[in-house]
């Protein structure tokens, strides 16, 4: 039902007249003058860290030719901001969880943190699934002295984690698939409101970033995870161990030790949680989020030689 209303809202917006987008563009440009310029520029340069001009790649698609191929969420998230550009303006983009690096600047949802990744331009894609924050009314000290995790056991490192802690007295972990699968690690589905009753929530990457990371970091529970290998619009590459989250080894050999420590050291855990929530707050101003999406596309157009790409002045 939530997805249904998301589709209705976005498809309805796409049907609005050009005047609506013109007014919104002028509103955002006014906001640009008044907003935190350091925050704006730091984030823009983080997402799009190409400085030199480049030729428009052959794979780039003109606004007038933009059509849904795969991934409705991806399609709608980019379409929302193409309204601000002329019909012949072209952008190269890739939808899905792949994190390969193209030989030319391309809009991606995620990229590897380490290595040369400049050609993967981060855009806010699949945000309905990934950019979900929570209001947590339970204080850390009143939560269960345990770690919780629910997810699909797809990757080998998922299976390794689940089998090691499936029956651990300090953990409630398992696969929460619906409908249930006939596997030893299948457990009942645990909604977010129930997971928030635990002091520690585990986050583990799949094809790219951990889907639950954003809402976990917005909660009053402590995020525990291996060092992130991927980043999205959420700028996971800026997250630091013992500052925004608690880092564990890739073989999970120190998970038990760190559960015991942080469930009995509330003040240290609460300081990390506060830092995590401060990071989350950077993404909660809708005007800033929308402006940055437009700025990323404007920068792409400018560096690719599409000087008069903007639809409105």
N, C-alpha and C positions, 0 to 999 in steps of 0.2 A: 504493500500500500504506500509506503514511504517513497519507493522508487517511482510509483505511478504519479504521485504529485510532483516529484522532481521533473519527470518528463513533461507533464502538463505545464508547469511553470516555465521551463526553458523553451519548449516549442512555442508557447504563447508569446514569450518575449521576442523570439525570432520573427514573429509575424507583426511586430509593432512597426509603425512608420519611422522613416529616417529622422523625423523631428525629435522623437524620443531619444535616440542615440546622440543626436547633436547636442541636446540640452544636457544629457548626462556627461558627455565629453567636456563641455564647458564647465560643468560643476567639478569634475575631476581635475581639470587644469587649474581651476581656482584653488582647489585643495592642495595641488602640487606646490603652489607658492607659499602656502601656510604651513605645510607639514614639516616634519623633521627631515631636513635635507641630508644629513649624515646617514640616517637610517635608509632613506630612499636610495641614495647613491651606493651605499655599501651593499644593499641587497641586490640592486640592479647589476652591479659589477660581479657579484657572486654568481648570479644565475647565468649571466652572459659575459664571460671573461675573455671574449675575443675583442681585440682592439683594432685590428687591421681590416681593411676592406676585402671583400671576396666576391666572386662571380655568383650569380644566382644559379644554383645547381639545377640540372635537368629534371631532377625529381620534384622540384618545388611546384606547388599547386597554386594556381590563381584563385583569388577569393571567389570569382564567378563560377569556378569549376569545383569548388569544395563540396564534396558529397560524403554521406555516411558510407563507410566501408566495413570496418570492424569496430566494436566498442562504442556503444551509444553514449556512455558517460564521457569518453574521450572526445567524441565528435562534438557534443554539446559544449564542453568546457572550452574548446578552442573557438567554436562558432560564435560564442557569446562576445568575443572580442574582435572578430573579423568584421563586424559591422562598422568599425571605426576606420576602415581602410578601403581605398578605391578598388573596384572590381578586378583590375589587372595586376594588383599587388600579389606577389608570389611568396610563399613560405614553404620550407621543407620541414616535415614533421614525421615522427614515428610514434604510433600508438601501440601500447602493450608493455609487457614487463621486461622486454629485452634491453640490455644495457651496452650493446656494442657501440663502438665509436665510428662514426662516418668520417669520410675525408673532407667533409664540408659541414658548416654549422647547421644543426638540425634540432628542432624542438623535441625534447624527450621528457617523460615523466621522471625518470631516474637515471643516475649515472654512477659509476664507480668513484669513490672518494680519492683513492690513490692513483697516481699515474697521470698522464696527459689526457685531460678530459674536456678541453676547451670547446671542441666542436659539438659536444652535447650540451645544448642550451636548455636549462631547466625551465619548464613551464608548469603552471598549476593544472595538472591533468588528473582525471579520475578523482576529483576532490570530494565527490559525494561519498566515496568509500574511505578515503584516507584522511580527510580533514574533518574529523568528528571529535569535538571536545565535550567534556562533561562538567556538570556542577556537582561536586562531591561535598556533601554536608557532614560527613563523618571525619573526625579528627584522626590523625595517624595513631595516636596512643590508644584509641578505643577499638582499633581493628584487630583481627586475628593475627597471632604471631606465626604466620605461615606465608608461604609463597603459593601463588595460583597461576595457572596457565591453561587456556583452552585454544585449540586451533586444529587445523588439518595437518596430519602427519604425512607430509609429501616428500620432503627432502631427507637424505640420510642423516643430517645433523638434527632434524626434528625427531627422528626415530631414536637416535642415540640419547637425546635429552629425556624423552618420555620414558624409555625403558629403564633409565638410570634412576628416575625419581617417581615412577608410577605409584609405588607403594611406600614412599618415604613418609615418615610421620610428620615432617615439617612442610610437606608439599601436597597440593591438590592439583595435579596436572593430568591431562589426558586429551584425547581427541573429542571434540564436541560436535561432530558432524550430524546433520539432520537430513535424511533419515540415518539412524545409527548403522555402523558397519560392524561386521562380526570379526573384531580384532580385540586382543587383550587390553589395549590401551583406550578403547572406546569408553567414554563416560557420558553422563547426562549433560545436555547443553546447559551452559552457565551464562546467563545474561550479564551484561556489564554491571548492572546494579548489584548483582551478587558478587562479582569479582572485586568490587570496590570495598567489600567487607574484609579484605586481606591486606596486611601491611605491605607485602611485596607482590608486584605483578611482573611476570617474566615477559620479555619481548625478544622474539627471535626472527631473524630475517628469513625470507623465502627466496623467490626469484629475484627480489630486490629488497626493499625496506620492510620492516615489520609493520603490518597493517595496524596493529593496536598501539603503536608507539605514541601517536599524537594524543589520544584520549588518556592513555596512562600518564603521560607527563602533565596533563591538565588536572589530574586528580590529586587527592591527598595520600595516595599510595606511592611507594618507592618503585621506580623503574630499575630492573636488574636485567642485564643483557651482555652478550659478548660485544667487543668493539665493533661498531657499525662499519660495514664495507661499502655501503651504498648511501646515496643522498638524493633528496628530492627538493621541492620548493620549501620544505621544512628546515633545510640547511643542517641535516644530520652531521655533516662534517665538522660543525662547530661544537658539537656536544663533547663534554669532557668527563672522564671518570672522576667520581667523588665530588663533582660539581653539579652535573645535571642528572647523573644516573650512577649506578654501581656496576662496574665492569667485572665480568667473570671470564675465566679462561675458556678457550674454544672447546676443550675437552670436558668442561663443567666440573673439574676436579675440586674447585674451591667454592662451589655453590652452597653446600651445606654450611661451611665455615662462615660465609658472608650472610646467610640467612640468620644464623645464630647471633652474629654481631649486630646487625642492623635492626633486628626485632627487639633488641635489649638496649639500644643506644638511640633513643627517640630524638634527642636534640640534633645529633649528627644527621639522622635520616631526614628530619624536618627541614634542615638547612638545604639539603640537596633537593628536596621536593620544592622548596621555595624558588630555588634557581631554575628548576625545570619549568615551573609555572611562569616565571619571568620570560623564559624563552618562548613559551607558548603565546604569551601576550603579544609578541611581535606580529602574530598572524591573525589577530582578532579584530583589527580595524578594517572593515570592508572597503572603505574608500582607498586605503593604502594598498590593499590586495588588488583591487580592480585597476588602480593606477599603475601598479607595477606590471600587471599583465599587459597593459597597453604599452608601457615603456619598453618592455622586452621586445614586443613586435615592432615598435618604432625603431629600436636600435637595429633589429634584423633588417628592416627595410632600408635604413640609412646606410649601413655598412655594405649592403649588397647593391648599392647604387640606385635604389628606388627612392629618389629624393622627394618626390611629390606624391608619396604613397598615402598620406593621411587624407581621410575623406572630409574632415572638418578642420577649420582654422579658428 
